[in-house]
Amino acid sequence: MKTIMLCAVVCISSLCVAAQQPADSLERRVPLTEAAVALDGAGAPALEATLRTTSLNGADDSPVTNIRLVVKNSSSISYAFVSGLVTFYDASGIRCGEGLFKADALAVNEAFETDTPGIRIRCAPATWRIIATNLLPRALPNVPALNTAESTGSITSRSSLNLIISVDGEEHPIQIDKPMVLTLGNTQRRIIIREAP
């Protein structure tokens, strides 16, 4: 009975471990001539990279220390900042070099060419992959929609909007370009709200 229980525990454990491994991950290793894909947190393709550097024959005594790659935003989200890791593997599947890449303000379908600081490729790589480590989406300002008068089809002006700020339950009317004085603790603070240029 103990033997049967032990076998059952081992089988269940191996199934749990196998369930943790993705069956067909898109962040897989690809040949150097193919595009590598990085996934976002939801498992959707976010970045796609292709190598510009073609000579990658490194060795322990003379590693390749500089490569160029083109990274494209293949998602439907614009990013304020992206960074990731590029990893190279030899023919046996052993990791033999990795480096970082990053970029600011990456729009949808926009690509950028970059290098990978700190990389040291110590083999003649056969495959590679990229992983997105940071994908910071660009936040759009929350602009309230202007009310439209359905009967006349005209747009209500900004000066007629009723804006109120609530501080600890105390409501204060807001007027654009007009100072508002709030008492916070023992000090008074003057706040002016302006429209962005």
BELQUIGI-V234933 format. One record per pair of residues at least 6 apart in sequence whose C-alpha atoms are under 7 Angstrom apart, sorted by the first residue. I is the first residue (numbers start at 1). J is the second residue. Records with the same first field share a line. If there is no record, write none. Layout:
I = J + J
//
This chain:
26 = 37
27 = 37 + 38 + 39 + 129 + 130 + 131
28 = 129
29 = 127 + 128 + 129
30 = 36 + 127 + 128 + 129
31 = 126 + 127 + 128
32 = 126 + 127 + 128
34 = 50
35 = 48 + 49 + 50
36 = 48 + 49 + 50 + 129 + 130
37 = 45 + 47 + 48 + 49 + 130
38 = 45 + 46 + 47 + 48 + 130 + 131 + 132
39 = 45 + 46 + 47 + 132
40 = 46 + 132
45 = 74 + 75
46 = 73 + 74 + 75
47 = 71 + 72 + 73 + 74 + 75
48 = 71 + 72 + 73 + 74
49 = 69 + 70 + 71 + 72
50 = 69 + 70 + 71
51 = 68 + 69 + 70
52 = 68 + 69 + 70
53 = 67 + 68 + 69
56 = 64 + 124 + 125
57 = 123 + 124
58 = 64 + 121 + 122 + 123 + 124
59 = 122 + 123
60 = 122
63 = 120 + 121 + 122
64 = 120 + 121 + 122
65 = 118 + 119 + 120 + 121
66 = 115 + 116 + 119
67 = 115 + 116
68 = 113 + 114 + 115
69 = 113 + 114 + 115
70 = 111 + 112 + 113 + 114
71 = 111 + 112 + 113
72 = 109 + 110 + 111 + 112
73 = 106 + 107 + 108 + 109 + 110 + 111
74 = 108 + 109
75 = 108
76 = 108
77 = 108 + 137
78 = 106 + 107 + 108 + 137 + 138
79 = 105 + 106 + 107 + 135 + 136 + 137 + 138
80 = 104 + 105 + 106 + 136 + 137 + 138
81 = 103 + 104 + 105 + 106 + 135 + 136
82 = 102 + 103 + 104 + 134 + 135 + 136
83 = 101 + 102 + 103 + 132 + 133 + 134 + 135
84 = 100 + 101 + 102 + 130 + 131 + 132 + 133 + 134
85 = 98 + 99 + 100 + 101 + 130 + 131 + 132 + 133
86 = 98 + 99 + 100 + 129 + 130 + 131
87 = 97 + 98 + 99 + 128 + 129 + 130
88 = 95 + 96 + 97 + 98 + 125 + 127 + 128 + 129
89 = 95 + 96 + 125 + 126 + 127 + 128
90 = 96 + 123 + 124 + 125 + 126 + 127
91 = 125 + 126
96 = 121 + 122 + 123
97 = 119 + 120 + 121 + 122
98 = 119 + 120
99 = 116 + 117 + 118 + 119
100 = 116 + 117
101 = 114 + 115 + 116
146 = 155 + 156
147 = 155 + 156
148 = 154 + 155 + 156
149 = 155
163 = 173 + 174
164 = 171 + 172 + 173 + 174
165 = 171 + 172 + 173 + 174
166 = 172
176 = 193 + 194
177 = 192 + 193 + 194
178 = 192
179 = 190 + 191 + 192
180 = 190 + 191 + 192
181 = 188 + 189 + 190 + 191
182 = 188 + 189 + 190
183 = 189
//
